[in-house]
């Protein structure tokens, strides 16, 4: 019998406003999570609503940021108090998001708690987060997260038990009351999964044949995975993995794999000629950036290239069920899907929307423009998986990244694409801009926009083809007669103000100009959306914070 304490607390309901209905986790500043009973109250809401908690198995780990270890010490005794039979955690509490998804599926767990704020900065002055994944290994369903949100609004106590801290410096098995705590390696199961998907001998042959490359872990969770995979198993030279030790503050780095925050790596590939290939992953290991010598691969193009070359990878050589992309992602993969004769689904942003399609075997590969791609091997986007996929294609095709991209565009045409992020905008200003633009959309149809005419404009709504659920208000779309698109969204992944994201896309057929700089090719759309939405005027920002 577990002897648990019922500990009262008083957290203002407004403290959980970032855990909106439909979101699978909570991101706040590290200091806010350090408030007395703050973390405990959110974990209590999870344990009260997650199905199968009593007698179930739970996976627990995180990206190693500040607060990761102390949060595990809080969650374990709470899990025991709620009747969890077994918690699987990892050495030092280090566990990437895709590896957590795999462990949930392997162990038939009721879910997993992932301690991460993803690509947000870390440390005492940075951010912390708690994310819940469901029994299928993917982000918790919208219905479940709605229940958690409602629960946070009425809590006044939580359950825990008194116990000593479990050591996490090496594998072992421990008990907290009647609950088993198994500390595992955390990396080995993920590597075994990768070995079942890819031809490691072929990739190793590429790496050993004058193919210098660099992987930047940004001092985040993928460092230990990458060291064991690339340097120990595949034979890459020591030093191939850069910033490979997870640090509580990511060494002052912003663990977001894009041209702005992974500039050191980007400069090596785009300005130098010593490396053939470069890649980076984010804080929790689910996002990726791919680079070749003199070539940055847009994430939307990356999804299309993986789809068109899936036959190079043993796990996908028999064909794909279908593919899916988030609505803001470019339509490059749509063209590939049409050529392959498979379905392509357009979903809202958020990996959970791919989960239904994956579970129903409607799709095999999916991706988002925000540097995330994945497949049916787990129920999360997977950064290292994407890097291995690219290396497998290059080993099979025996060409450079740039040559592969040119070959792709010459066959399918090119979707010039860019995302402009305006970060840390005053929330009232951002919402006022967005609401004004939304009100203008109905009357904008038929008007000139850039070098084309607006053919359709709306706020994207999605009806799930599997469960028939409806998800409304997913982003403002301006669709032009020449197949160009402009998407405007407000992002909820920051903790300071609001982020306005502008997505720009222009299609050029294989006979057109395929070698322009994307910002030049998109110049008319950039100018038009700034004028139409009054971005510079209202935000007082002359340039985006980040351009990808």
C-alpha positions as CSV (number, residue, x, y, z in Angstrom):
1,X,0.0,0.0,0.0
2,X,1.4,3.4,-1.0
3,X,1.4,5.9,1.8
4,X,0.9,9.2,-0.1
5,X,0.7,12.8,1.1
6,X,-2.0,15.1,-0.2
7,X,-0.2,18.4,-0.4
8,X,-2.3,21.6,-0.8
9,X,-1.2,24.5,-2.9
10,X,-2.5,27.7,-4.4
11,X,-1.3,28.4,-8.0
12,X,-3.2,31.1,-9.8
13,X,-5.2,29.7,-12.8
14,X,-3.6,32.4,-15.0
15,X,-0.2,30.6,-14.5
16,X,-1.3,27.9,-16.9
17,X,-2.6,30.1,-19.7
18,X,0.2,28.8,-22.0
19,X,-1.2,25.3,-21.6
20,X,-4.1,26.1,-23.9
21,X,-6.7,23.5,-24.9
22,X,-5.2,21.3,-27.7
23,X,-1.5,21.8,-26.7
24,X,0.4,18.7,-25.6
25,X,2.7,20.5,-23.1
26,X,3.6,23.5,-21.0
27,X,6.4,25.9,-21.8
28,X,7.4,28.7,-19.4
29,X,10.5,30.4,-18.2
30,X,12.7,28.2,-16.0
31,X,12.1,30.6,-13.1
32,X,8.4,30.2,-13.4
33,X,8.7,26.4,-13.2
34,X,10.8,26.9,-10.0
35,X,7.9,28.5,-8.2
36,X,6.7,26.4,-5.2
37,X,4.4,23.6,-6.3
38,X,4.3,24.9,-10.0
39,X,5.7,21.8,-11.6
40,X,3.9,19.5,-9.2
41,X,0.5,21.0,-10.0
42,X,0.9,20.4,-13.8
43,X,2.2,16.8,-13.2
44,X,-0.8,16.2,-11.0
45,X,-3.2,17.3,-13.8
46,X,-1.4,14.8,-16.1
47,X,-1.7,11.9,-13.7
48,X,-5.3,12.6,-13.0
49,X,-6.3,12.5,-16.7
50,X,-3.9,10.1,-18.5
51,X,-5.7,6.8,-19.0
52,X,-4.1,3.7,-17.5
53,X,-2.0,5.4,-14.8
54,X,-2.9,3.0,-12.1
55,X,-0.8,-0.1,-12.8
56,X,0.7,1.3,-16.0
57,X,4.2,1.9,-17.3
58,X,5.5,5.4,-17.8
59,X,8.6,6.7,-19.8
60,X,10.4,9.7,-18.3
61,X,13.3,11.7,-19.5
62,X,14.4,15.0,-21.1
63,X,16.9,17.0,-23.0
64,X,19.3,17.8,-20.1
65,X,18.5,21.4,-19.8
66,X,18.5,23.2,-16.4
67,X,15.9,21.7,-14.2
68,X,15.8,18.3,-15.9
69,X,17.3,16.3,-13.1
70,X,15.3,18.0,-10.3
71,X,12.1,17.6,-12.2
72,X,12.7,13.8,-12.4
73,X,13.1,13.8,-8.6
74,X,9.7,15.5,-8.3
75,X,7.9,13.3,-10.8
76,X,9.0,9.9,-9.6
77,X,7.4,10.0,-6.1
78,X,4.3,11.5,-7.6
79,X,4.1,8.6,-10.1
80,X,4.4,6.2,-7.2
81,X,1.7,8.0,-5.3
82,X,-0.6,7.7,-8.3
83,X,-0.1,3.9,-8.6
84,X,2.2,3.7,-11.6
85,X,3.7,0.2,-11.7
86,X,6.9,1.0,-13.4
87,X,8.8,4.1,-14.7
88,X,11.5,3.7,-17.3
89,X,14.0,6.5,-17.2
90,X,17.6,6.9,-18.6
91,X,21.1,7.5,-17.5
92,X,21.4,11.2,-16.4
93,X,17.8,11.6,-17.4
94,X,18.9,12.2,-21.0
95,X,16.3,11.1,-23.6
96,X,15.6,12.5,-27.0
97,X,11.9,13.0,-28.0
98,X,12.0,10.4,-30.8
99,X,13.8,7.9,-28.6
100,X,11.1,8.5,-26.0
101,X,8.5,7.7,-28.6
102,X,10.3,4.5,-29.4
103,X,10.5,3.5,-25.8
104,X,6.8,4.1,-25.2
105,X,5.9,1.9,-28.1
106,X,8.4,-0.9,-27.2
107,X,7.3,-1.1,-23.6
108,X,3.6,-0.6,-24.3
109,X,3.6,2.3,-21.9
110,X,0.6,4.4,-21.1
111,X,2.6,7.4,-22.1
112,X,5.7,9.4,-21.5
113,X,6.7,12.7,-19.9
114,X,9.4,14.5,-21.8
115,X,11.1,17.4,-20.0
116,X,12.0,19.8,-22.7
117,X,11.2,23.3,-24.2
118,X,12.4,21.9,-27.6
119,X,14.4,24.5,-29.5
120,X,14.0,27.3,-26.9
121,X,17.0,28.5,-25.0
122,X,17.9,26.8,-21.6
123,X,19.5,27.6,-18.3
124,X,18.3,29.6,-15.3
125,X,17.5,32.6,-17.6
126,X,16.0,30.3,-20.3
127,X,13.0,28.1,-20.6
128,X,11.7,24.8,-19.4
129,X,8.9,22.6,-20.5
130,X,6.8,19.5,-19.8
131,X,5.4,17.5,-22.7
132,X,3.0,14.5,-22.6
133,X,3.1,11.8,-25.2
134,X,0.3,9.2,-25.4
135,X,0.3,5.4,-25.6
136,X,1.0,5.4,-29.4
137,X,4.2,7.3,-28.7
138,X,3.0,10.6,-30.2
139,X,2.0,13.9,-28.7
140,X,-1.1,13.5,-26.5
141,X,-4.4,13.7,-28.4
142,X,-6.4,17.0,-28.4
143,X,-9.2,15.5,-26.3
144,X,-6.7,14.4,-23.6
145,X,-4.9,17.7,-23.5
146,X,-8.2,19.5,-23.3
147,X,-9.0,17.4,-20.2
148,X,-5.6,18.3,-18.7
149,X,-6.2,22.0,-19.3
150,X,-9.6,21.8,-17.5
151,X,-8.0,19.9,-14.6
152,X,-5.4,22.6,-14.1
153,X,-8.1,25.1,-13.6
154,X,-9.5,23.4,-10.5
155,X,-6.6,21.8,-8.7
156,X,-5.9,22.6,-5.1
157,X,-3.7,19.7,-4.0
158,X,-1.4,17.0,-5.4
159,X,-0.2,13.5,-4.3
160,X,3.4,12.5,-3.6
161,X,5.3,10.3,-1.2
162,X,8.5,10.9,0.7
163,X,11.6,9.1,-0.7
164,X,15.3,9.5,-1.4
165,X,16.5,10.5,-4.9
166,X,17.1,7.7,-7.4
167,X,20.7,7.7,-8.7
168,X,20.8,8.1,-12.5
169,X,24.6,7.9,-13.2
170,X,24.4,4.3,-14.4
171,X,21.8,1.7,-15.4
172,X,20.0,0.0,-12.5
173,X,16.7,-1.0,-11.0
174,X,15.2,0.6,-7.9
175,X,11.9,0.8,-6.0
176,X,9.9,3.7,-4.6
177,X,7.3,2.0,-2.4
178,X,5.7,-0.6,-4.8
179,X,6.8,1.2,-8.0
180,X,9.8,-0.1,-10.0
181,X,12.2,2.5,-11.4
182,X,14.3,1.1,-14.2
183,X,17.2,3.3,-15.3
184,X,18.3,2.2,-18.8
185,X,21.1,3.2,-21.2
186,X,18.6,5.3,-23.2
187,X,20.5,5.2,-26.5
188,X,20.8,1.6,-27.4
189,X,17.2,0.9,-28.2
190,X,17.1,3.9,-30.5
191,X,20.3,2.7,-32.3
192,X,18.8,-0.7,-32.8
193,X,15.7,0.8,-34.4
194,X,17.9,2.8,-36.8
195,X,19.9,-0.3,-37.7
196,X,16.6,-2.0,-38.6
197,X,15.7,0.9,-41.0
198,X,19.0,1.8,-42.7
199,X,21.9,0.0,-44.4
200,X,24.7,0.9,-42.0
201,X,27.3,-0.8,-44.2
202,X,26.5,1.3,-47.2
203,X,26.5,4.5,-45.1
204,X,29.8,3.6,-43.4
205,X,31.3,3.0,-46.9
206,X,30.3,6.5,-47.9
207,X,31.7,8.0,-44.7
208,X,35.1,6.2,-45.1
209,X,35.5,7.2,-48.7
210,X,36.7,10.8,-48.5
211,X,33.4,12.2,-47.3
212,X,34.1,14.7,-44.5
213,X,31.0,15.9,-42.7
214,X,30.0,17.6,-39.5
215,X,27.1,17.1,-37.1
216,X,26.3,19.9,-34.7
217,X,24.4,18.7,-31.6
218,X,24.2,22.3,-30.3
219,X,25.2,21.1,-26.8
220,X,21.8,19.4,-26.6
221,X,20.3,15.9,-26.3
222,X,21.5,14.4,-29.6
223,X,25.2,14.6,-28.8
224,X,25.5,11.2,-27.1
225,X,23.3,9.5,-29.8
226,X,25.4,11.1,-32.6
227,X,28.7,10.2,-31.0
228,X,27.8,6.5,-30.7
229,X,26.2,6.4,-34.1
230,X,28.4,8.4,-36.4
231,X,31.8,8.1,-34.7
232,X,31.6,4.7,-33.0
233,X,29.4,2.7,-35.3
234,X,29.7,4.3,-38.7
235,X,33.4,5.1,-38.5
236,X,33.3,8.9,-38.9
237,X,36.5,10.6,-37.7
238,X,36.6,11.8,-34.1
239,X,35.5,15.4,-34.0
240,X,32.8,14.9,-36.6
241,X,30.2,15.5,-33.9
242,X,30.5,19.0,-32.6
243,X,29.1,20.5,-29.4
244,X,28.2,16.9,-28.5
245,X,27.9,17.2,-24.7
246,X,24.5,18.1,-23.4
247,X,24.8,21.2,-21.2
248,X,22.2,22.7,-18.8
249,X,22.3,26.0,-20.7
250,X,23.3,24.5,-24.1
251,X,26.6,26.4,-23.7
252,X,24.8,29.6,-24.3
253,X,23.6,28.3,-27.7
254,X,20.1,28.6,-28.9
255,X,19.4,25.0,-29.8
256,X,17.4,25.7,-32.9
257,X,18.9,24.1,-36.1
258,X,18.6,27.0,-38.6
259,X,20.9,29.3,-40.5
260,X,20.7,31.9,-37.7
261,X,21.3,29.8,-34.6
262,X,23.5,27.2,-36.2
263,X,25.6,29.8,-38.0
264,X,29.0,28.2,-37.3
265,X,28.0,25.0,-39.0
266,X,26.3,26.9,-41.9
267,X,29.4,29.0,-42.5
268,X,31.5,25.8,-42.7
269,X,29.3,24.5,-45.5
270,X,28.2,27.6,-47.3
271,X,31.4,29.5,-47.2
272,X,34.0,26.8,-47.0
273,X,35.0,23.8,-49.1
274,X,36.4,21.4,-46.5
275,X,33.1,19.5,-45.8
276,X,30.7,17.6,-48.0
277,X,27.8,17.4,-45.7
278,X,26.5,19.1,-42.5
279,X,23.6,18.5,-40.2
280,X,22.3,19.8,-36.9
281,X,19.5,18.9,-34.5
282,X,17.6,20.9,-31.9
283,X,17.3,20.7,-28.1
284,X,15.2,17.6,-27.8
285,X,16.4,15.9,-31.0
286,X,13.3,16.0,-33.2
287,X,14.3,18.8,-35.6
288,X,17.0,18.8,-38.2
289,X,18.9,21.0,-40.6
290,X,20.6,19.6,-43.7
291,X,23.5,21.3,-45.6
292,X,25.7,20.4,-48.5
293,X,28.8,22.1,-49.7
294,X,27.5,25.5,-50.9
295,X,23.9,24.3,-50.4
296,X,21.2,24.8,-47.7
297,X,18.3,22.4,-48.0
298,X,15.0,24.0,-47.3
299,X,13.0,21.7,-44.9
300,X,10.1,21.6,-47.3
301,X,12.5,20.4,-50.1
302,X,14.0,17.9,-47.7
303,X,10.6,16.3,-47.2
304,X,10.1,16.1,-50.9
305,X,13.6,14.6,-51.5
306,X,13.2,12.0,-48.9
307,X,9.8,11.0,-50.4
308,X,11.1,10.8,-53.9
309,X,14.2,8.8,-52.9
310,X,12.5,6.5,-50.3
311,X,13.4,3.5,-52.4
312,X,17.1,4.0,-51.5
313,X,16.3,3.0,-47.9
314,X,15.7,-0.6,-47.0
315,X,12.7,0.1,-44.7
316,X,10.9,2.0,-47.4
317,X,12.0,0.3,-50.6
318,X,8.7,-1.5,-51.0
319,X,6.8,1.8,-51.4
320,X,4.9,4.3,-49.2
321,X,1.3,4.3,-48.0
322,X,1.2,8.0,-48.5
323,X,2.7,11.2,-47.3
324,X,1.6,14.2,-45.3
325,X,2.7,17.8,-44.7
326,X,1.6,20.6,-42.4
327,X,-0.3,23.3,-44.1
328,X,2.5,26.0,-44.0
329,X,5.0,23.5,-45.5
330,X,5.5,24.0,-49.3
331,X,3.7,21.9,-51.8
332,X,7.0,20.4,-53.1
333,X,6.1,17.0,-51.7
334,X,2.6,17.2,-53.3
335,X,4.2,17.1,-56.7
336,X,6.3,14.1,-55.8
337,X,3.3,12.3,-54.3
338,X,1.3,12.9,-57.5
339,X,4.2,11.5,-59.6
340,X,4.4,8.4,-57.3
341,X,0.6,7.9,-57.4
342,X,0.2,8.1,-53.6
343,X,-2.0,10.3,-51.4
344,X,-0.7,13.5,-49.9
345,X,-2.5,15.0,-46.8
346,X,-2.4,18.6,-45.7
347,X,-2.7,18.9,-41.9
348,X,-2.5,21.7,-39.3
349,X,0.8,22.3,-37.6
350,X,1.5,19.8,-34.8
351,X,2.8,16.3,-35.0
352,X,-0.3,14.8,-33.3
353,X,-2.2,15.4,-36.5
354,X,0.1,13.0,-38.3
355,X,-0.4,10.4,-35.6
356,X,-3.9,9.4,-36.7
357,X,-2.8,9.0,-40.3
358,X,0.3,7.0,-39.3
359,X,-1.7,4.7,-37.0
360,X,-4.3,4.1,-39.8
361,X,-1.5,3.3,-42.3
362,X,-2.5,6.2,-44.5
363,X,1.0,7.6,-44.6
364,X,4.6,6.5,-44.2
365,X,6.5,9.7,-44.3
366,X,5.5,13.2,-43.0
367,X,7.0,16.5,-42.3
368,X,6.7,20.2,-41.3
369,X,8.5,23.2,-42.6
370,X,9.8,23.9,-39.1
371,X,12.8,21.5,-39.7
372,X,10.9,18.4,-38.7
373,X,10.5,15.1,-40.7
374,X,9.6,11.6,-39.6
375,X,8.0,8.3,-40.6
376,X,6.0,5.5,-39.2
377,X,9.0,4.1,-37.2
378,X,8.0,6.4,-34.2
379,X,5.2,8.9,-33.7
380,X,7.4,12.0,-33.5
381,X,9.6,13.9,-35.9
382,X,13.1,12.6,-35.7
383,X,16.3,14.6,-36.4
384,X,18.9,11.9,-36.5
385,X,16.7,9.6,-38.5
386,X,16.5,12.4,-41.2
387,X,20.3,12.8,-41.2
388,X,20.7,9.0,-41.7
389,X,18.1,9.1,-44.4
390,X,20.1,11.8,-46.3
391,X,23.3,9.9,-45.9
392,X,21.7,6.7,-47.2
393,X,20.5,8.6,-50.3
394,X,23.9,10.1,-50.9
395,X,25.6,6.8,-50.5
396,X,23.1,5.2,-53.0
397,X,23.2,8.0,-55.6
398,X,26.9,8.7,-55.2
399,X,26.4,12.5,-55.7
400,X,26.6,15.7,-53.7
401,X,23.8,17.4,-51.9
402,X,23.7,20.2,-54.4
403,X,23.7,17.9,-57.4
404,X,20.8,15.9,-55.8
405,X,18.8,19.1,-55.3
406,X,19.5,20.3,-58.9
407,X,18.4,16.9,-60.2
408,X,15.2,17.1,-58.1
409,X,14.3,20.6,-59.3
410,X,15.0,19.7,-63.0
411,X,12.4,16.9,-62.8
412,X,9.8,18.3,-60.4
413,X,10.3,22.0,-60.7
414,X,11.3,24.2,-57.7
415,X,9.1,25.6,-54.9
416,X,10.9,28.7,-53.8
417,X,10.1,29.0,-50.2
418,X,11.0,31.0,-47.1
419,X,9.8,31.6,-43.6
420,X,10.2,35.0,-41.9
421,X,9.9,35.0,-38.1
422,X,9.2,38.3,-36.2
423,X,10.0,37.3,-32.6
424,X,9.1,38.7,-29.2
425,X,6.4,41.1,-30.6
426,X,4.1,42.7,-28.0
427,X,1.2,40.2,-27.8
428,X,-1.4,42.9,-28.2
429,X,0.3,44.3,-31.3
430,X,0.7,40.8,-32.8
431,X,-2.9,39.9,-32.2
432,X,-4.2,43.2,-33.5
433,X,-2.2,42.8,-36.7
434,X,-3.5,39.2,-37.2
435,X,-7.1,40.0,-36.5
436,X,-7.1,43.0,-38.9
437,X,-5.6,40.8,-41.6
438,X,-8.1,38.1,-41.1
439,X,-11.0,40.6,-41.4
440,X,-9.5,41.8,-44.7
441,X,-9.3,38.3,-46.3
442,X,-12.9,37.9,-47.6
443,X,-12.7,41.1,-49.6
444,X,-9.2,40.5,-50.9
445,X,-10.2,37.7,-53.3
446,X,-9.7,38.9,-56.9
447,X,-7.2,41.6,-55.9
448,X,-3.7,41.9,-57.2
449,X,-1.0,40.5,-54.9
450,X,2.6,40.7,-56.1
451,X,2.6,39.5,-59.7
452,X,-0.6,37.5,-59.4
453,X,-4.2,37.7,-58.3
454,X,-5.6,36.3,-55.0
455,X,-7.7,33.2,-55.9
456,X,-8.6,32.1,-52.4
457,X,-8.1,33.4,-48.9
458,X,-9.2,31.9,-45.6
459,X,-8.3,30.8,-42.1
460,X,-7.3,27.1,-42.5
461,X,-9.7,24.5,-41.1
462,X,-9.0,20.8,-40.9
463,X,-11.3,17.8,-40.8
464,X,-9.4,14.7,-39.7
465,X,-10.1,11.9,-42.2
466,X,-9.7,9.3,-39.5
467,X,-11.8,10.5,-36.6
468,X,-13.7,13.3,-38.3
469,X,-12.7,15.8,-35.7
470,X,-12.5,19.5,-36.8
471,X,-9.6,21.8,-36.0
472,X,-10.3,25.5,-36.9
473,X,-8.2,28.7,-37.1
474,X,-4.9,27.2,-38.1
475,X,-3.4,30.0,-40.1
476,X,-4.4,32.7,-42.6
477,X,-3.9,31.6,-46.2
478,X,-3.6,33.7,-49.3
479,X,-3.6,31.5,-52.4
480,X,-2.7,33.0,-55.7
481,X,-3.7,32.1,-59.3
482,X,0.0,31.2,-60.2
483,X,0.1,28.6,-57.4
484,X,2.0,31.0,-55.1
485,X,1.0,31.1,-51.4
486,X,1.5,33.3,-48.4
487,X,0.6,32.0,-45.0
488,X,0.5,34.1,-41.8
489,X,0.4,32.5,-38.3
490,X,1.0,33.4,-34.7
491,X,3.2,30.9,-32.9
492,X,2.8,29.7,-29.4
493,X,6.2,28.1,-29.0
494,X,7.9,31.2,-27.4
495,X,7.6,32.4,-23.8
496,X,8.3,36.1,-24.4
497,X,5.7,38.0,-26.3
498,X,4.4,36.6,-29.6
499,X,6.1,35.3,-32.8
500,X,4.6,36.3,-36.1
501,X,5.5,33.7,-38.8
502,X,5.2,34.6,-42.5
503,X,5.5,31.7,-45.0
504,X,6.2,32.5,-48.7
505,X,6.1,30.1,-51.6
506,X,6.4,30.4,-55.4
507,X,6.4,27.5,-57.8
508,X,8.6,27.5,-60.9
509,X,8.3,24.6,-63.4
510,X,11.3,22.6,-64.6
511,X,11.8,24.9,-67.6
512,X,11.9,28.1,-65.5
513,X,14.7,29.8,-63.6
514,X,15.7,27.3,-60.9
515,X,18.8,28.9,-59.6
516,X,17.6,32.2,-58.1
517,X,18.3,33.2,-54.5
518,X,15.0,32.4,-52.7
519,X,14.7,35.9,-51.2
520,X,15.1,37.4,-54.7
521,X,12.6,35.0,-56.2
522,X,10.1,35.8,-53.5
523,X,10.7,39.5,-53.4
524,X,7.3,40.5,-54.8
525,X,5.5,38.4,-52.3
526,X,7.6,39.7,-49.4
527,X,6.9,43.3,-50.4
528,X,3.2,42.6,-50.9
529,X,2.5,40.9,-47.6
530,X,4.4,43.6,-45.7
531,X,2.2,46.2,-47.3
532,X,-1.0,44.2,-47.0
533,X,-0.6,43.2,-43.4
534,X,1.3,46.4,-42.4
535,X,4.0,44.3,-40.7
536,X,6.8,46.9,-40.4
537,X,4.4,49.7,-39.6
538,X,2.7,47.8,-36.8
539,X,5.6,45.9,-35.3
540,X,8.2,48.7,-35.8
541,X,10.6,45.9,-37.0
542,X,12.5,46.6,-40.2
543,X,13.6,43.0,-40.7
544,X,12.5,39.6,-39.5
545,X,14.4,38.2,-36.5
546,X,15.0,34.9,-38.4
547,X,14.8,34.1,-42.1
548,X,14.9,30.4,-43.2
